[in-house]
Amino acid sequence: MIEGKLAAVDSYIAGFPPDVAFILERLRDTIHKAAPGATEGFKYDMPVFRHGDGYIFYLGAWKKHVGLYPIYPQAPALEAELAPLRASKDTVKLVYSKPIPYGLVTRLVKARLRALKSKSSA
């Protein structure tokens, strides 16, 4: 039996219809592949992915989309890719009815890891 925070993430994913749960699991795998050693938690009623002392981002599933929070402004090329997915200043919205851009999620994770590394070096 899985306990604690990981159980909360598993339960969260299991609480969605199979097609949404599949997307959430694939996003989870994408994050872990891009950030080996990342840990999971559950805060603000949604999964959070952490690396070291910082967080990568939160993932919240909704009726028609998955939100990634907070996704701060990125380098210009990455921000241009994100522009159609921005729902607000620091939110990226991945709509279920469109292909999920897993490669873009990988690039976001790696950009966040660079920011965390830069922050810890300062």
C-alpha positions in Angstrom: 0.0 0.0 0.0 1.3 3.5 -0.9 1.0 6.0 1.9 1.1 9.8 2.3 1.7 12.3 -0.4 2.3 9.7 -3.2 -1.0 8.0 -2.4 -2.7 11.4 -2.6 -1.3 11.9 -6.1 -2.3 8.4 -7.2 -5.8 9.0 -5.7 -6.1 12.3 -7.5 -5.3 10.8 -10.9 -7.5 7.8 -10.3 -10.4 10.2 -9.6 -10.6 11.3 -13.2 -12.1 9.5 -16.2 -9.7 7.1 -17.9 -8.8 9.4 -20.8 -7.9 12.2 -18.4 -6.1 9.9 -16.0 -4.0 8.6 -19.0 -3.0 12.2 -19.8 -2.1 12.9 -16.2 0.0 9.7 -15.9 1.8 10.6 -19.1 2.4 14.1 -17.9 3.7 12.6 -14.6 6.1 10.3 -16.6 7.2 13.2 -18.8 8.1 15.3 -15.7 10.0 12.5 -14.1 12.0 11.7 -17.2 12.9 15.4 -17.7 13.8 15.7 -14.0 15.3 12.5 -12.6 15.1 12.6 -8.9 12.0 14.8 -8.8 9.7 14.1 -6.0 5.9 14.4 -5.8 3.7 15.9 -3.2 0.2 17.2 -2.8 -0.6 20.7 -1.9 -3.4 23.2 -2.7 -5.5 20.1 -3.6 -3.3 19.2 -6.6 0.0 17.4 -7.3 3.2 19.3 -7.0 6.5 18.2 -8.4 9.7 19.2 -6.6 13.4 19.0 -7.2 15.8 19.7 -4.4 14.5 22.5 -2.3 12.3 24.0 -5.0 9.2 23.1 -6.9 9.0 22.5 -10.6 5.3 23.2 -10.9 1.8 22.2 -9.8 -0.5 20.2 -12.0 -4.3 20.7 -11.8 -6.8 18.7 -13.8 -10.1 20.3 -14.7 -13.2 19.4 -16.7 -11.7 20.4 -20.1 -8.0 21.0 -19.4 -4.9 20.4 -17.3 -3.3 23.6 -15.8 0.4 23.9 -15.0 1.1 26.5 -12.3 3.0 28.7 -12.0 4.8 28.9 -15.3 6.7 32.1 -15.1 7.8 34.0 -18.2 10.3 32.0 -20.2 13.1 32.7 -22.7 11.6 34.3 -25.9 11.6 31.1 -28.0 9.9 29.0 -25.4 7.5 31.8 -24.5 6.5 32.0 -28.2 5.5 28.3 -28.0 3.6 28.9 -24.8 1.7 31.9 -25.9 -1.3 30.1 -27.4 -1.5 28.0 -24.1 -1.3 30.9 -21.7 -4.5 31.2 -19.7 -3.2 34.0 -17.5 0.1 35.5 -16.5 1.6 32.4 -14.9 -0.8 29.6 -16.0 -0.5 27.2 -18.9 -3.6 25.4 -20.0 -3.4 22.1 -21.9 -6.8 21.4 -23.4 -7.9 17.7 -23.6 -9.4 18.2 -27.1 -6.1 19.2 -28.6 -2.8 17.1 -28.7 -1.0 17.5 -25.4 2.5 19.0 -26.1 4.6 16.6 -24.0 7.8 17.8 -25.7 7.0 21.3 -24.6 6.3 20.1 -21.1 9.8 18.5 -21.1 11.3 21.8 -22.2 9.4 23.7 -19.4 10.7 21.2 -16.8 14.2 21.6 -18.0 13.9 25.4 -18.0 12.6 25.3 -14.5 15.5 23.1 -13.4 18.0 25.6 -14.9 16.2 28.4 -13.0 16.3 26.4 -9.7 20.0 25.6 -10.2 20.7 29.3 -11.0 18.8 30.4 -7.9 20.7 27.9 -5.6 24.0 29.1 -7.1 23.3 32.8 -6.3 
